[in-house]
Amino acid sequence: MNAVIIEDEEFASKRLARLIGELAPEIEISAQLSSVESGSAWFSQNTPPDLIFLDIQLNDGYGFDILDNLEDHPPVIFTTAYNEYAVRGFKYNGLDYLLKPIVKADLRTALDKFRKTSTNNEGFSELKFERMKQLFQKEYKHRFMVKVGNQFRSFDVDDIAYFKSNEGLIYLHTHTAQSYPIEYSIDQLENILNPIHFFRINRKFMVSVKAVIEIHTYFNSRLLLKLKPREETQVIVSRERTTNFKRWLDM
């Protein structure tokens, strides 16, 4: 039995492959692909696997784009970073899923379900895929326009280390230690930024994974972070967000 992993985060792909090896050693990973382009090319040149692990949102499109080009396909276990309400809709459609960051127990359950239903592909109808596309095809923000003096500059989200609320304003902080006010709230940023790359740690900070360079335990079950570029004030992960923050970093 073999499977293909299509995931644009290299670390997440390797971790998923390792977990599959631990939980289902009978499944051989035929390929680990990272984009719609590479996925489409692989399927055009190879026999379809028994199972596909498919990231819903890839850097160059959606995982559904790969499936659209196939006349027929095997069962799919989707991976997604979307919130629990969207996942409920996903589950209602009768498809397997893994919510990022992937938990070993969830993967075990999905694999058990696949083993039981591998001979029945009824749940993967075209109608259900269409519903899933409508549910999950959400565009995250790629750039921010900021005013610098009498001019405007555009920053890619990859350039941004973290966002900070200070005296009623939200500031964008770049990896090169630049800071600019923007016209967004932290609540708005949480909805428009890709949750794979940014995490809201408390009421004032939303950080990128690349900005976190040290993590220390802190009293009252919280965490103290060291960010790059350096932040003068203490950056603390609130107690109610600590567990999800650890899962976010461990994906």
Summary of the structure (lengths in Angstrom):
residues: 251
radius of gyration: 20.1
end to end distance: 25.3
largest distance: 64.2
contacts: 715
relative contact order: 0.10
helix: 35%
strand: 32%
